[in-house]
């Protein structure tokens, strides 16, 4: 069994020879040294594995086998990780500077939070941010219901996965968004005003949508936050549930649409009684 460390940095790869060296170097150059790097490879056909092995660093562990996509690789990384804290980087991402892990360690060493996040800086342009844009500040639940936290900016205590499970492989693009919604229902989010990583805007998450996630979003919110239905954050969503439910009925999913509308009506009634 691997010796426990403070941080496990998990990097899913597939044919990543062009970018992987930069990603790994951004970690091995850190001023804080108690970490491991887990390269979770999906049977690359280029020199990805040779590049990872060329660092000759015992903190780099390489696993290569067929997987079912990035979230399958991330789940495998969790199983192999020995770190107390886990962060996931894309093979084309990198830690922002050499003191990221040192600064995060200083924060977690003095607190009890298990979901700590900062910001990322975009490299390249997307529909929601331009090159050099810092994404995306501090979140509350309302903001998380609207837009995700970049997973490259998040440090999860490993107990989060014990309690919340892993990434849902049904969601090919937004599995991390679904996971963050699930985790935030159980754990307090703690923000660090600091850029954690450079996030390459060319990946699938910035160019395509996830219809399965979009279709399940309101049902999942209701499931994950069922014990908090009286909270102001959830009651404020009543109009969104009603609107989405109506749209779902019009699309022919009558029972599902009525269920979503019912949730909206419950929230609206609760809001009226609360006011």
Secondary structure, DSSP 4 states (H G I P E B T S, - for coil): -PPPEEEEEEEEESS-TTTHHHHHHHHHT-S---EEEEEEES--SSSHHHHHHHT--TTEEEEE---SSHHHHHHHHHHH--EEEEEEEETT-EESSTTHHHHHHHHHTT---SEEEEEEEEES-BTTB-TT-EE-----HHHHHHSPPPGGGEEEEHHHHHHH----TT-SSSHHHHHHHHHHTTS-EEEEEEEEEEEETTSGGGT---HHHHHHHHHHHHHHTGGGTTSHHHHTTHHHHHHHHHHHHHTT-HHHHHHHHHHHHHHHHHHHHH-
